[in-house]
Amino acid sequence: GGDVSVEELLRHMGFNGNPFGGRSRRPTAPEKIITLDINALDSFRGSTQQINYKREVACNTCGGSGGDRTSCGTCSGAGYRMRQMGQGPFQQILQETCPTCIGKGYLITNPCVSCVGKGTQGEFKSMSITLQHGIDDGEFYRVENSGDFHNGIYGNLLIKIRMVKDKLWEKVGDDLIYNNFLTYEDLTNESCVVPDPGIVTGK
C-alpha cells in the first residue's frame, strides 16, 4: 500500500536503482544490407563478383563527432529515460528514447562545417568476393567493419544473395538444370548438345 518511487521499486526487484545503468555497454552500429544479383551459373561456378556500394564514413574534419558537443540535460547523457506508468502497486516501468537528443546522449552546440553536424560523409567503396559453390537465394555474406559509421564505430556489411532468372539455366536445390527448347526437327535427331556450364572453383 502507499506510493512507491521508481527507484525504490527497482531496488526491491534487485536492480539497485536502474537496471539499465551502472554497467558499460559496448557501442554497436546497425548492419548495412546490400543485394547481390547472381544467376544459377554464378552459383555453380563459384564466380568472383565485383561489388560497388555507398556507405557513410567518419567526417575527416570533425572525426565523426559532428562538432562541439554537450551532454543532454534531459537524460543526463544516457540517451534514454525511465517512465513510470500506472498507479499504486500496479505500476509499469518503461525505458524510452530521450526525445531531446533522440537517443544520442548529447547535443551539438557548434556543428561541423563539413558534415553540418551529421558526423559522416558519403563514400563509394568497391570490393570483390568469391562466391561459394552452391550459394542459394537469401543467403548472406558478412564483411566486418565495412558498413556505415555510427556511434564512433563501423558496422558490418551484409551481402544478401538474390537469384535472378536465366533463360537456359536454373538452380533447384543442389541441382543445376539446363532448359533445352527443341523444335519438331530437333526431336528427330539422335542427340542434342548441352553447353558446358564451366568448371567448379576448387573442384
C-alpha positions in Angstrom: 0.0 0.0 0.0 1.0 3.7 -0.5 3.0 5.3 -3.2 6.4 3.8 -4.1 9.0 5.6 -6.1 10.5 4.1 -9.3 14.0 3.8 -7.7 12.6 2.1 -4.5 10.5 -0.3 -6.6 13.6 -1.2 -8.7 15.7 -1.8 -5.6 13.1 -4.2 -4.3 13.3 -6.0 -7.6 17.1 -6.4 -7.1 18.2 -3.9 -9.7 19.8 -1.5 -7.2 18.1 1.6 -8.7 18.4 1.4 -12.5 18.6 -2.0 -14.3 20.0 -0.3 -17.4 22.6 1.8 -15.7 25.8 1.2 -13.8 27.1 -1.1 -16.5 29.1 0.0 -19.5 27.6 -1.2 -22.7 29.7 -1.8 -25.8 28.6 0.6 -28.6 27.1 -1.0 -31.6 26.3 0.1 -35.1 23.5 -1.2 -37.3 24.5 -3.6 -40.1 24.2 -2.3 -43.7 22.5 -4.6 -46.1 23.1 -4.7 -49.9 21.8 -7.1 -52.5 23.9 -9.0 -55.0 22.1 -10.5 -58.0 23.5 -13.7 -59.4 22.2 -16.5 -61.7 22.4 -20.3 -61.5 25.8 -20.4 -63.3 27.3 -17.9 -61.0 26.3 -20.1 -58.1 27.6 -23.3 -59.8 30.9 -21.9 -60.8 31.7 -20.1 -57.6 32.5 -17.0 -59.6 34.1 -13.8 -58.4 31.8 -10.8 -58.2 32.7 -7.1 -58.0 30.6 -5.1 -55.6 30.2 -1.3 -55.6 28.2 0.4 -52.9 27.9 3.7 -51.0 28.4 3.9 -47.2 28.8 6.6 -44.6 32.3 7.2 -43.2 33.5 9.4 -40.4 33.9 13.0 -41.4 37.5 13.9 -42.0 37.1 17.4 -40.4 35.5 16.5 -37.1 36.5 12.8 -36.9 32.9 11.7 -36.7 31.9 13.8 -33.7 29.7 16.2 -35.7 31.2 19.2 -33.9 31.3 20.5 -30.4 29.1 18.5 -28.0 27.4 19.0 -24.7 25.7 16.3 -22.6 21.9 16.1 -22.9 20.3 17.6 -19.8 17.1 15.7 -20.2 18.6 12.2 -19.9 22.0 13.1 -18.3 23.8 11.7 -21.3 22.2 8.2 -21.1 20.2 8.6 -24.3 17.1 7.2 -22.6 14.9 7.9 -19.6 12.7 5.8 -17.4 9.0 6.4 -17.4 6.5 5.2 -14.7 3.1 4.1 -15.8 0.1 3.2 -13.6 -0.9 3.8 -10.0 -0.3 2.1 -6.7 1.0 -1.5 -6.8 0.2 -2.0 -10.5 2.9 0.1 -12.0 4.9 -0.5 -15.2 8.4 1.0 -15.7 9.3 1.6 -19.3 12.6 2.7 -20.9 12.0 5.2 -23.7 14.4 7.0 -26.1 15.1 10.6 -24.9 13.1 13.0 -27.0 15.6 15.8 -26.7 18.7 14.1 -28.0 16.9 11.2 -29.9 18.9 8.6 -28.1 22.4 10.1 -28.7 23.0 11.3 -25.2 24.4 14.6 -26.4 23.5 17.8 -28.3 25.6 19.5 -31.0 26.4 23.1 -29.9 28.7 24.0 -32.8 28.1 21.9 -35.9 31.0 20.9 -38.1 31.0 22.9 -41.3 31.9 19.9 -43.5 29.2 17.5 -42.4 26.8 20.1 -40.9 26.7 18.2 -37.6 26.0 14.8 -39.1 29.4 13.4 -38.3 29.6 11.3 -41.5 30.2 11.8 -45.2 29.3 9.6 -48.2 32.0 7.3 -49.7 31.8 4.9 -52.7 33.5 1.6 -51.9 34.4 -1.3 -54.1 35.3 -4.9 -53.2 35.3 -8.3 -54.8 34.1 -11.6 -53.3 34.3 -15.2 -54.4 31.0 -17.0 -54.2 30.8 -20.3 -52.5 29.8 -23.2 -54.9 26.1 -23.7 -54.5 25.3 -20.4 -52.8 21.5 -20.0 -52.8 18.8 -17.3 -52.8 18.5 -15.5 -49.4 21.9 -16.4 -48.1 24.3 -13.8 -46.7 27.9 -12.9 -46.6 29.1 -10.7 -43.7 32.0 -8.4 -44.1 33.1 -6.9 -40.7 33.6 -3.1 -40.3 32.6 -2.4 -43.9 29.2 -0.8 -43.2 28.3 2.7 -42.1 30.0 4.7 -39.4 27.7 5.0 -36.3 28.3 6.0 -32.7 32.0 6.0 -33.2 32.4 2.6 -34.8 31.8 1.0 -38.2 29.0 -1.5 -38.6 29.2 -4.7 -40.6 28.2 -5.1 -44.2 25.7 -7.9 -45.1 25.6 -9.0 -48.7 22.3 -10.7 -49.5 22.3 -13.1 -52.4 19.3 -12.8 -54.8 19.0 -15.4 -57.5 17.7 -14.0 -60.8 16.3 -16.0 -63.7 18.4 -17.2 -66.6 16.9 -18.2 -69.9 18.8 -21.5 -70.1 19.9 -22.4 -66.6 18.2 -22.7 -63.2 19.1 -23.9 -59.8 16.8 -26.3 -58.0 18.2 -27.3 -54.6 21.6 -28.7 -55.3 20.8 -29.5 -58.9 21.7 -27.4 -62.0 19.0 -27.6 -64.6 19.5 -26.9 -68.3 16.4 -26.0 -70.2 16.6 -27.1 -73.8 14.0 -25.8 -76.2 13.5 -28.2 -79.1 11.8 -27.9 -82.4 10.0 -30.8 -84.1 13.1 -31.4 -86.3 15.3 -31.4 -83.2 13.2 -34.3 -81.8 14.1 -36.4 -84.8 17.8 -36.1 -84.0 19.5 -38.9 -82.1 21.3 -36.4 -79.7 21.4 -32.8 -78.6 24.3 -30.6 -77.5 24.3 -29.4 -73.9 26.8 -26.5 -73.3 29.4 -26.9 -70.7 28.4 -24.9 -67.6 32.0 -24.4 -66.6 34.5 -25.8 -64.0 33.5 -25.5 -60.4 36.1 -23.5 -58.4 38.1 -25.7 -56.1 36.7 -28.9 -57.6 
